[in-house]
Amino acid sequence: MALLLSAVLDLDIRLFRLIFSWNGSQFVDRVMRAITHSGDGYLWGAMGLALVRWEGSQAIPFVAAGAIAFAIHVPLYKLVKGAVSRPRPCDAISGVTNLVVAPDRFSFPSGHTATAFLMATLCAQFFPELYWLMIPWSCAIALSRVYLGVHFPLDVTRWARSGVSAMHGWAFGSLNFSRHDHAQSLSRQLDVATPPARAGGG
């Protein structure tokens, strides 16, 4: 087991060095910074408020499902991060300087990546037409975290799955309940709006 773990970590560092070596182009570095900042946490709250403003009550199931997922995901993420305490690449590998400011000391897991995949999974359920946009965008955030030197590949690949699992495991329960509740309400409205059929006369 120790040999396997050592081999995995060695491969992880090699992949990091490869991806990190791609930086250096001023234009690409700026694009990667923009991509990584598009996954900053405060933007998700702003998106929820904007949806409620634009869509009104129709956005409430989406916002509620996201709130439930975040309420479970964030404490779990912080617990794992503190327990693992993996140093960031700039602290673990000499000569590595991150290209963005890291939000905290430790590397595993990547909160940006987990949150991006959580939100992508949620959006794909409510807005299926956005699936082919949200998933590549989430992958781009994951890649940007390694490219910019704040995470190892294992930090983003392992926790991307956790973000999706959090969404499926907890938020979908709220989502399905809300959809069922909405369907029942619509059915009642149709029953009221439809006049009873007249009985045939002689």
C-alpha positions as CSV (number, residue, x, y, z in Angstrom):
1,M,0.0,0.0,0.0
2,A,2.8,2.4,0.9
3,L,4.5,1.7,-2.5
4,L,1.3,2.2,-4.3
5,L,0.7,5.6,-2.6
6,S,4.3,6.6,-3.3
7,A,3.9,5.8,-7.0
8,V,0.6,7.7,-7.2
9,L,2.1,10.8,-5.5
10,D,5.2,10.6,-7.7
11,L,2.9,10.5,-10.8
12,D,0.9,13.4,-9.4
13,I,4.0,15.5,-9.1
14,R,5.2,14.6,-12.6
15,L,1.9,15.6,-14.1
16,F,1.9,18.8,-12.1
17,R,5.4,19.7,-13.4
18,L,4.2,19.0,-17.0
19,I,1.1,21.2,-16.7
20,F,2.8,23.9,-14.8
21,S,5.5,24.1,-17.5
22,W,2.9,25.2,-20.0
23,N,2.6,28.7,-18.3
24,G,4.6,31.7,-19.4
25,S,2.5,33.1,-22.2
26,Q,1.2,36.4,-20.9
27,F,-2.1,36.0,-22.8
28,V,-2.7,32.4,-21.8
29,D,-1.8,33.2,-18.2
30,R,-4.4,36.0,-18.1
31,V,-7.0,33.7,-19.6
32,M,-6.3,31.0,-17.0
33,R,-6.5,33.6,-14.2
34,A,-9.9,34.7,-15.5
35,I,-11.1,31.1,-15.7
36,T,-10.0,30.3,-12.2
37,H,-11.6,33.5,-10.8
38,S,-14.9,32.6,-12.5
39,G,-15.1,29.8,-9.9
40,D,-14.7,32.1,-6.8
41,G,-17.3,31.4,-4.2
42,Y,-18.9,34.8,-4.0
43,L,-20.0,34.6,-7.6
44,W,-22.3,31.6,-6.8
45,G,-24.2,33.7,-4.3
46,A,-24.5,36.5,-6.8
47,M,-25.8,34.1,-9.4
48,G,-28.4,32.8,-7.1
49,L,-29.6,36.3,-6.2
50,A,-29.7,37.2,-9.9
51,L,-31.8,34.2,-10.8
52,V,-34.3,35.0,-8.0
53,R,-34.6,38.5,-9.3
54,W,-35.0,37.5,-13.0
55,E,-37.0,34.3,-12.6
56,G,-38.9,35.0,-9.4
57,S,-40.3,31.9,-7.6
58,Q,-39.4,29.6,-10.5
59,A,-35.7,30.0,-9.4
60,I,-36.4,28.9,-5.8
61,P,-36.0,25.1,-6.3
62,F,-32.6,25.7,-8.0
63,V,-31.4,28.1,-5.3
64,A,-32.7,25.8,-2.5
65,A,-31.0,22.7,-4.0
66,G,-27.7,24.6,-4.3
67,A,-28.0,25.9,-0.7
68,I,-28.5,22.4,0.6
69,A,-25.5,21.1,-1.4
70,F,-23.3,23.9,-0.2
71,A,-24.3,23.6,3.4
72,I,-23.0,20.0,3.4
73,H,-20.2,20.4,0.9
74,V,-18.3,23.3,2.5
75,P,-17.9,21.9,6.1
76,L,-16.9,18.5,4.6
77,Y,-14.4,20.2,2.3
78,K,-12.8,22.2,5.2
79,L,-12.7,19.1,7.4
80,V,-10.9,17.0,4.8
81,K,-8.5,19.9,3.9
82,G,-7.5,20.3,7.5
83,A,-7.1,16.5,8.1
84,V,-5.0,15.9,5.0
85,S,-3.0,19.1,5.3
86,R,-1.2,18.6,2.0
87,P,1.2,21.5,1.2
88,R,0.6,23.5,-1.9
89,P,3.0,23.0,-4.8
90,C,4.8,26.3,-4.0
91,D,5.6,24.9,-0.6
92,A,6.3,21.4,-1.6
93,I,8.4,21.8,-4.8
94,S,11.4,24.2,-5.0
95,G,11.3,26.7,-7.8
96,V,7.5,26.8,-8.1
97,T,5.7,30.1,-7.6
98,N,2.0,30.2,-7.9
99,L,0.5,32.7,-10.3
100,V,-2.6,33.5,-8.2
101,V,-3.0,34.0,-4.5
102,A,-4.0,30.8,-2.8
103,P,-7.0,31.2,-0.4
104,D,-5.4,29.0,2.3
105,R,-2.3,27.0,3.2
106,F,-3.3,23.5,2.0
107,S,-3.7,21.9,-1.4
108,F,-5.9,18.9,-1.1
109,P,-8.8,19.1,-2.1
110,S,-9.5,21.9,-4.6
111,G,-12.6,23.8,-3.4
112,H,-12.8,25.7,-6.7
113,T,-13.0,22.4,-8.7
114,A,-15.5,20.7,-6.4
115,T,-17.8,23.7,-6.3
116,A,-17.6,24.1,-10.1
117,F,-18.6,20.5,-10.7
118,L,-21.3,20.7,-8.1
119,M,-22.8,23.7,-9.8
120,A,-22.4,22.2,-13.2
121,T,-24.3,19.1,-12.1
122,L,-27.0,21.3,-10.6
123,C,-27.4,23.5,-13.6
124,A,-27.4,20.5,-16.0
125,Q,-30.4,19.1,-14.1
126,F,-32.4,22.4,-14.3
127,F,-31.1,23.6,-17.6
128,P,-30.1,20.5,-19.7
129,E,-29.2,22.7,-22.7
130,L,-26.3,24.1,-20.6
131,Y,-24.7,20.7,-20.0
132,W,-22.2,21.0,-22.9
133,L,-21.1,24.5,-21.6
134,M,-21.0,23.8,-17.9
135,I,-18.9,20.6,-17.9
136,P,-16.1,22.0,-20.1
137,W,-16.1,25.1,-18.0
138,S,-15.7,23.0,-14.8
139,C,-12.8,21.1,-16.4
140,A,-11.2,24.4,-17.4
141,I,-11.4,25.6,-13.8
142,A,-9.8,22.3,-12.7
143,L,-7.0,22.7,-15.3
144,S,-6.4,26.3,-14.4
145,R,-5.8,25.5,-10.7
146,V,-2.9,23.2,-11.7
147,Y,-1.7,25.5,-14.5
148,L,-1.5,28.4,-12.0
149,G,0.4,26.4,-9.5
150,V,-2.0,26.3,-6.6
151,H,-3.0,22.6,-6.8
152,F,-1.7,19.2,-7.8
153,P,-3.7,17.2,-10.4
154,L,-4.9,14.7,-7.8
155,D,-6.4,17.6,-5.8
156,V,-8.7,18.5,-8.7
157,T,-9.5,15.1,-10.2
158,R,-10.5,13.4,-6.9
159,W,-12.5,16.3,-5.5
160,A,-14.4,16.9,-8.8
161,R,-16.1,13.6,-8.2
162,S,-16.9,14.6,-4.7
163,G,-18.6,17.8,-6.0
164,V,-20.8,15.8,-8.3
165,S,-21.5,13.2,-5.5
166,A,-22.6,16.0,-3.1
167,M,-25.0,17.3,-5.7
168,H,-26.5,13.9,-6.5
169,G,-26.6,12.7,-2.9
170,W,-28.2,15.7,-1.2
171,A,-29.4,18.5,-3.4
172,F,-31.3,16.2,-5.8
173,G,-33.5,15.1,-2.9
174,S,-34.6,18.7,-2.5
175,L,-34.8,19.1,-6.3
176,N,-37.0,16.1,-6.8
177,F,-39.3,17.1,-3.9
178,S,-39.7,20.6,-5.3
179,R,-40.5,19.3,-8.8
180,H,-43.0,16.8,-7.4
181,D,-44.6,19.6,-5.3
182,H,-44.7,21.9,-8.3
183,A,-46.3,19.1,-10.4
184,Q,-49.0,18.5,-7.8
185,S,-49.7,22.3,-7.6
186,L,-50.0,22.5,-11.4
187,S,-52.3,19.5,-11.4
188,R,-54.6,21.1,-8.9
189,Q,-54.7,24.3,-10.9
190,L,-55.7,22.4,-14.0
191,D,-58.4,20.6,-12.1
192,V,-59.9,23.9,-11.0
193,A,-59.6,25.5,-14.4
194,T,-61.3,22.6,-16.2
195,P,-65.1,22.7,-16.0
196,P,-66.8,19.4,-15.2
197,A,-68.3,17.6,-18.2
198,R,-72.1,17.8,-18.5
199,A,-74.1,14.7,-18.2
200,G,-76.0,13.7,-21.3
201,G,-79.7,14.7,-21.5
202,G,-82.8,13.1,-23.1
